[in-house]
Amino acid sequence: MNPIDIRTFLQHQPLFQQLSEAQREALVPSTRELRGQKGQVIFQKGDPCDGMYLVVYGKVKLALTAQNGSEKVMEILHPGQSFAEAVMFLRRPCPVMAQFVEDGLLLHVSAEAIFAAIAADPAFAQRMLAGLSLRLHSLVRDVERYSVESAVQRVVGYLLQVENDANSGAVVHLPVNKNLIASRLNLTPETFSRVLHQLAEGGLIEVRGRDIVLNDLDALRDFGLA
């Protein structure tokens, strides 16, 4: 495969597009491509973190693995998103495992280059802090949901969120397999499937593989609030 144009990619990333051309150019020599196939591990828990990652295409999961081998998916990252910034700043080992869930391409930007960009442009640091704050807010919201919401509420909330993010109208395409989504929602795969079956029996959705037809958005919202 031909290498991507790193300069152009960074220019169109919200995190980097406000940097001057010279500042972005300084990042290029310290940015490398990382291509991976589905299932390939990017880093393991405990590995050193020497930079941040940008998802060009494909999807990546961040997960924790228990001693019994069970896995908890913490986050699923999509094209345009970044990860490992917080650990990079802390200069600590990676607290989770990162793995491709489909063939993909990442850009790895070295910590030294990021620190130099922050020193050159304090506004860049503010944008990074804003991104980290949004991610923290999302994680806190997840913990709140797991603590107070039922399985049905979590699944309905997820379907409505995907529909809203994709602006897909009546059909939601699950971006990853159902087991990964179940783990992300802190549910067992069996519970996730049972809830989908319950919603389908009620006429609120139709399940067509990884495509979910939302028959009545208003009724689905009301059901999720019940």
Buried (B, 14 or more C-beta within 10 A) or exposed (E): EEEEEBEEBBEEBEBBEEBEEEBBEBBEEBBEEBBBEEEBEBBEBEBEBBBBBBBBBBBBBBBBEEEEEEBEBBBBBEEEBBBBBBBBBEEEEBBBBBBBBBBBBBBBBBBEBBEBBBEEBEEBBEBBEEBBEEBEEEEEEBEEBEEEBEBBBBBBBBBBEBBEEEEBEEEBEBBBEBBBBBBBBBBBBEBBBBBBEBBBEEEBBBBEEEEBBBBBBEEBEEBBEE
